Amino acid sequence: MDEFFERRSLYKLTNEAVQGLTKKEQKVIRLRFFEGRTLKEIGKELNNTQRENARRVEAMALRKLRCRLIEKLKTKEEREKAVERNRLE
């Protein structure tokens, strides 16, 4: 049961982080990781034949996602620690 709630919590955090990306970055992440497209295919989808541009957008989006998730996880961990400390007092 705990695993279900952990997965649900992680899904929620990830979804919130993705919502903070630009529409273009969201599209690149969706095409790359949920539809399994190549960078070349994504470049064409974005009306840009250059694979390198799609790679740059993907890299920027992943950096943003990592930072946001780390920030949210830190905050969540700090909240959980505070709750645990209050429970023990």
N, C-alpha and C positions, 0 to 999 in steps of 0.2 A: 504494500500500500504506500509506503514512504517513497518508493521508486516512482510510482505514478505521480505523486505530488512534486517530486524533484523534477521530473521530466516536464510536467505542466508549468512549473515555475521557470524552468530554463527556456521553454518555448515562449512564454510570455515576455521574458527579458529579451530574448533574441528578436521577437517580433517588434517590440518597442524600439530596439536599436535600429532595426531595418527601416522603421518608419521615419527615423531621423535622417536617413540618406536622401539625396536628391532623387527625383523620379528616374533619371538616367542611371544612377548607381543602383537603384532598386531593380531596374530592368536587367542590368548586367548580372547582378547577383542571382536573380530568378532564372535567367537563361543559362547561366554557367553551372549553377549548383542544383537547381531543381529540374531543369530540362536537359542537362548534360550537353549543352552546345559547346562547340569549340570557340576559341577567340576569333578565328576567321569568320565563322558563322555569325557571331555576335556583332563583329564589325560591319558585316553586310546588313544585318538587321537594323543597325543604328544608322544606316545610310552612309556608312563610312567604310570604304574598302580596306582601310588600314587596320590590320590586326593589332598593331602596336598601340593605337588609340584605345581599343577595347581593353588591352592589357593594363594601360595606365588607369583607366576608369575602374577596372576591377581592383587593382592594387590600392587605390585611394579608398574605395568603398570598404575593403577588408581592413585597412588601417583604422578607419572610422569605427567600424563594427567592433574591432578588438578593444579600442579605447573605451567605447561606450559600455561594452559588456564588463570590462575590468572595473570601470567606475561603479556600475550598478551592482556587481557582485561584491565589491568592497563595501558598499553601502549596506547591502543586504546582510553581509557577514557581520558588520558592526552592529546592525540592529539586532541580529540573533544573539550576539554576545551580550548586548545590553539587557535583552529579555532574560537570558540565562542568569546573568548576574543578579537581576532583580528577583528572580525566582529563588535563588539561593539565599538571599538576604532575609 
